Amino acid sequence: FWCSQRAAMAKSTGPVLKTPAKTARGRRFLKQRDFKVNENPKSCLYLRGQKTTPDVTQLLKDLYDMRKPLGTMLNRRRQDMHPMDDVSVVERLCTTRDMSLFCFGSSSKKRPFRLIFGRMFNQELLDSQEYSIVNYVPRSQFKKAAPVQIGAKPVVVFQGAGFDLNEELRQAKLLLLDYFRGPKAEKLSLMGIESAVVISAMDSPGEGEAPKMLFRHYRLNFRKSGTKVPRVELEELGPRFEMTVDRCKTPDPSRWKSALQVPKETKQKKEKSIFTNALGEKRGRLYMDQQNFEKIYTPHYHLKGTAKKKTEGSRRCFNEGGAKYRYQSY
């Protein structure tokens, strides 16, 4: 999924970025946010609603710690913020801070513990989902597990057939994968993988029931197994909770098509006469010009003139005086 962060000179809802830059520092700032072939890693903005319980605040902190340093948390409560009803405030905050993702937590009488994940494209909302959270266990209660290194890339695992059959879970899979996968890695080391995020979909719900997902976060401990592949042990890190899809905003088809476009510079050019066989081995076919064996250098290259004379059938003939000789060919 390719989500570009548009420049400040494009259409913007933020009042700070409407006018062009007048100083060199401002131009450098806008150039950093300009169109790029290889986009920067996606950062997330964490927001709090008008009313939040301690559990909501703690869950936002736990999610923020999992994405460090690609995240910014605003502790101020906003009364005018309702992402599922009016997203203009969130769009303005994400635009001014150059954020591609946002996570919003709040509490109300109708929804006592809710969490909203959303994605931005071209400084506008692409899609979002609201989840109802139950059975939350904070990360602080898992003290035995060693902490994960900041900035480490986790393994994201989605379990259950619901992610392929249910439309809401299919959208949730794309949204959560975009949130937890972190920056793109060119090379991957087995010993550098420290954690795993496992999201399991429960069995297909009945009529009128919303799909439910289980969230788990584990640390991967590699042990000796006597072979080249180590034995993996899972140790829960937290947080742990259950989430149910409450409301969702699907992306607009035209905007979704624009978000999936890939720049021409990043597309790999097809290599001619190169293919991969059934065993995964890379094979190629070479085309060579007709070879002239008379011009090829060999160990007998210095005898080339003598061999040519022998093939022509040359012989030595002397004159009558015997002092001079000449060559005659048959």
Buried (B, 14 or more C-beta within 10 A) or exposed (E): EEBBBBBBBEEBBBEEBEEEBEEEEEEEBBEEBEEEEEBBEBBBBBBBBEEBEEBBBBBBBBBBBBBEEBBBBEEEBBEEBBBBEEBEBBBBBBBBEBBBBBBBBBBEEEBBBBBBBBBBBBBBBBBBBBBBBEEBBBBEEBEEBEEBEEEEBBBBEBEBEBBEEBEBBEBBBBBBBBBBBBEEEEEEEEEEBBBBBBBBBBEEBEEEEBBBBBBBBBBBBBEEEEEEEBEBEEEBBBBBBBBBBBBBBEBBEEBEEBBEEEEEEEEEEEEEEEEEEEEEEEEEEEEEEEEEEEEEEEEEEEEEEEEEEEEEEEEEEEEEEEEEEEEEEE
